């Protein structure tokens, strides 16, 4: 009989160990949360959600209000009215924007914009269809939230952004989460859950935003109430009338063709950083390659010079130089063929057109443009507008199908007739060869920036891509890549000694590089 207490202790220990083992499965923790919140069926029916509440502004003690709204598939709106000064952060499915208490409106760039986009995807997913929503989970461990035990799960988005979530082991409800949103570190603690249309929602929220703490009491919570798209868009008062886009894009296109010739006077350095991720969002590997490059017939000709910060050996460099020379010859042959085709088409009174060319007309028909506004970007005045698929357009060619799957935002320098920045993402999966060859996954996105150099030419400065793809019906992979351009120089003897040029340009004595400044 004296062994029974030890047997009881052993059973208790095994039971506890089993519970801990189960708790360490992040999918199980999230599954328990979904059940406790109302169940997958109820959560999947949510199209919109609104929380409205009140709090006392800690800065001046004045009564203030809080509004939080979500709408499928990826709309997000957060508003603090501090006295009579609103602080708004929103994502409208195409661009992220913010209104400061001073009334200043701005489109959020870089990581700030990505954080708002990630918050929108995270909240609207409600921990359902994690694979489809590109959310990876990892169990971190046990943590203390308000003096009680909680299970910490890290959520990683497709772009590599992370959010910490904390669940009550007994109720299985979310009690805390932390992440950076619009560039500010935030912690949100949830309490006093009540059932609204079959779904549990918090009626007490403690929001720690940077140094400020807001204790919010929710006065109204609504599921599937009517929320118009205008709620998430830039305020009407901040918008301007769009110019003639057909004329504007044609000017941009014509200007780009002229700029391509000027670009051939420039060489520079390009650094590419590529990160592959595991299923749980952890980094699998990171590679950094550095290239020297120049432009030839509108193409960028590159030579690898460093791998992960280390210069190539003489033998490796020779191989890379040979690759570059072959690339030059290939471009020259293609250009010769193109000129011959153009000449033949000209003789026949036809215009040769590349089927893969994204023309102005294609873009204007496949997309629709909204929310035009004027802002400052990198010290220049720009026209900014969002774009999204035109539901009335039926794509047929490959380029039409690509453009029709894109949404995003464009920054245009009207005076220079150049695109200063472009952000775009695929609103759905894009199938290459019906999905047999490759499948670019929904949410795959890219960013492009360029700047004005030497008062004569626009050159690329930054490219960012977040790619999810499945190839040949095999295992998919996810890659984040950034490209930074720098050290732009006009051609001279020094640059020619390190960068391959077409035949005849290797010897400065046979062909003097153009160092005269061309007319803009």
Secondary structure, DSSP 8 states (H G I E B T S, - for coil): -TTHHHHHHHHHHHHHHHHHHHHT-HHHHHHHHHHHHT-HHHHHT--EEEEEEEEE-TTT--EEEEEEEEETTTEEEEEEEETTEEEEEEE-SS-EEEE-TT--EEE--HHHHHHHHHHHHHHHHTT-STTTTT-EEEEEEEEEETTEEEEEEEEE-TTS-EEEEEEETTT--EEEEEEEETTEEEEEEEEEEEEETTEEEEEEEEEEETTEEEEEEEEEEEES----GGGTS--GGG------HHHHHHHHHHHHHHHHHHHTTEEEEEEEEEEEE-TTS-EEEEEEEEEEEEEETTEEEEEEEEETTEE--HHHHHHHHHHHHHHHHHHHHHHHHHHHHHHHHHHTT-----TT---HHHHHHHEEEEEEEEEEETTEEEEEEEEEE-TT----SHHHHHHHTEEEEEEEETTTTEEEEEEEEESS-EEEGGGTSEEE-TT-EEEEEEEEETTTEEEEEEEEEEEEEEETTS-EEEEEEEEEEEEEEE--HHHHTTS--STTSSSTTTS----S----
